[in-house]
Amino acid sequence: MMAISKILLLAGLVAAAPRADAAWRRLGNAALDLRLSGPATGPVDRVGYSRDGEKTYAAATLGGWLSSEDGEKWVAASDEPLQSQPAVAERLPEPGARVVAGGRAGLLYAAGEHVWRSEDSGRTWRNLTAWRGSSLLGGPITEIAVRPGVPEEITAAGATGLWRSGDSGLSWSSLNASLPHLPLRRIVALPRESSGLRIALLAPPEVTPAVFEWAPGEKNAWKTVPAALAVEQTAKRTLSREFGAAITALHVAGDIVYAGSSDGRIFVSLDRGGNWLSPAMNPGAAVESFAADPQDARRALVSLRRESAGPVVLHTSNAGLFWDNISSNLGVNAVYGVAADFRSGAVYAATASGVHWTPAALAGISPATSWRRIEGGLPEAPVFDVKLDENGQTLFAALYGHGVYFDAAPHRQTAPRIVSASDWAERPAAPGALLSILGAKLTSVTAGGRRAALLSSADRETQVQLPFDLDGSAITLALESERGTVPAVLPLALAAPAILVDRDGTAMLMDSASGAMIDGNNPARAGTLLQILASGLGKVRPDWPAGLAAPLNAEQLPAVVANVRAWVDGAPVEVVRATLAPGYIGYYLVEILLPDVVNEGPAELFIEAGNSSTNRVRLYIEQ
């Protein structure tokens, strides 16, 4: 695919000092699907009730007490719960079990690998969580609380979160759907095509972290990705033995490998680990993460964690021969994750006090620049990782307990970029295409000397629709703002199609009969008609003016001129029609017929118009 011309041409559109605030939105939730009796989350260490029994309290090792009156909305607690009353049993149901009084004579509960109940002061015990050799609650229990005045209601805190029983342990329900205790440590992969966001949970150095995915179209919980980090963990263990210290961070970029250790050494190999340069030393620090330029891996960043003051973000432009301190005024002792848009020089840092960024110069040695904290409503929690998508447009932040949040990267206000309005990818222009100019507020746009339709304009983004009657191999845009007019040149294709997706990769797919969205909770069925909302399919017949919503009458909808094809899991499927989308501006509706026999589960869907194909998206199917 042809690349869009250099966006440096747009530099005159923006002010020199961008706003450092954001409007963070959440991607996914804090619940894990461990195939238990309800959603799980991370380990909860403590549990309790208020004295009147109306509020439930929970606490994990990292973070204070939370309280809830309904088990759904949790807030930081201003007090602590009533302590469970320890009790002495005639015998323990298992070694090391912790026994609490049940609130009436003879009734005891005990917590260990399982939850137990005794009605005779501990002479005999009943196991309340054993099921086929394991626990209904998925792991050991750390504490049990009995609701004051209601001995039949107990809440258990353990390895998989918080669980409640209202019938003395005969049945259990989850309190984890909205409990912010997800032990999130790292963003493993961002949403891309038909793959979803992947995260890794906190784990001891010697243990391979568990990886979970929020797939496109997911609505309920993060799902396990088996053995996702096994190769990386094996490499870390091998290098730990070779270097005599725990390798805490590893980044492979082509032939260049960056490795960092728990004692602050930074190792670099230029031949995929065959040989290593003398390590850079950082006494009193531990290496947390790396970020490297995908176009030139000699340019990289490393973040450090320290017990006391010192550099926490370093930069190299020569594959680790020299590391420059760019910590400047960051004012923290630990940066857990670092990310950068190497084209513009924007650097982002994940810290216990939020996300910070600086417009650095990453091409060579330069003075450190000032850091700014990004405001905008993130929950008060440590941020353990940050990532930028491949185009440097969207910033993702991993918050311990709460999950992943995202927003437009603030540096886009100093380095705007032109992308497809459907999937935020850089694509050629096409007749009638919807374009987003990220980071620029425009007052008008012309394309080839003709006025484009200005659909929306705000500080963070301007959206326009190009005229349908464009021709040629390239198109010159005149982008006008309050600061003046600057040109940008885009390649022009007959079609540059893209399926409309959300930031998590969820595609705009609908059941033709009901109009319901197709997602993980509502899969498509074999033999049914599906509607796909897309952009960039090019010219239509009869002609249609840009900026005008398509007619609602199906018989009057302009049809796509280009030949449109569709594939599901690599097999062609019938395209019933391809027209402008009724009532929409700039979007097209492609209707496809699923075969009568299809494989159940997630499938990959894409369409083609002319000689260009769309992004791949996930389609959920059932027979």
Sequence and secondary structure as in RCSB ss.txt:
>XXXX:A:sequence
MMAISKILLLAGLVAAAPRADAAWRRLGNAALDLRLSGPATGPVDRVGYSRDGEKTYAAATLGGWLSSEDGEKWV
AASDEPLQSQPAVAERLPEPGARVVAGGRAGLLYAAGEHVWRSEDSGRTWRNLTAWRGSSLLGGPITEIAVRPGV
PEEITAAGATGLWRSGDSGLSWSSLNASLPHLPLRRIVALPRESSGLRIALLAPPEVTPAVFEWAPGEKNAWKTV
PAALAVEQTAKRTLSREFGAAITALHVAGDIVYAGSSDGRIFVSLDRGGNWLSPAMNPGAAVESFAADPQDARRA
LVSLRRESAGPVVLHTSNAGLFWDNISSNLGVNAVYGVAADFRSGAVYAATASGVHWTPAALAGISPATSWRRIE
GGLPEAPVFDVKLDENGQTLFAALYGHGVYFDAAPHRQTAPRIVSASDWAERPAAPGALLSILGAKLTSVTAGGR
RAALLSSADRETQVQLPFDLDGSAITLALESERGTVPAVLPLALAAPAILVDRDGTAMLMDSASGAMIDGNNPAR
AGTLLQILASGLGKVRPDWPAGLAAPLNAEQLPAVVANVRAWVDGAPVEVVRATLAPGYIGYYLVEILLPDVVNE
GPAELFIEAGNSSTNRVRLYIEQ
>XXXX:A:secstr
      GGGGGGGS SS   B   EEES S EE SSSS B S   EEEE TTS  EEEE SSS  EEESSSS  E
E SS  B   B   SS SSTT EEEE SSTT EEEESSSEEEESSTTSS EESSEETTEETTSS EEEEEE TT 
TT EEEEETTEEEEESSTTSS EE  SS S B EEEEEE  BTTB EEEEE   TTS   EEEE TT  S EEE 
TTTTHHHHHHHHHHHHHHTS EEEEEEETTEEEEEETTS EEEESSTTSS    B  TTEEEEEEEE SS TTSE
EEEEEESSSS  EEEESSTTSS EE  TT   SB  EEEEETTTTEEEEEETTEEEEEE   SS       EE B
S   SS EEEEEE TTS EEEEEETBTEEEEEE GGGGTS EEEETTT     B TT EEEEET   SEEEETTE
E EEEEE SSEEEEE  TT  SSEEEEEEEETTEEEEEEEEB S   EE B TT  B EEETTT  B BTTB EE
TT EEEEEEE    EES   TTS B S GGG  EESS EEEEETTEEEEEEEEEE BT SS EEEEEE  SS  S
EEEEEEEEETTEE   EEEEEE 
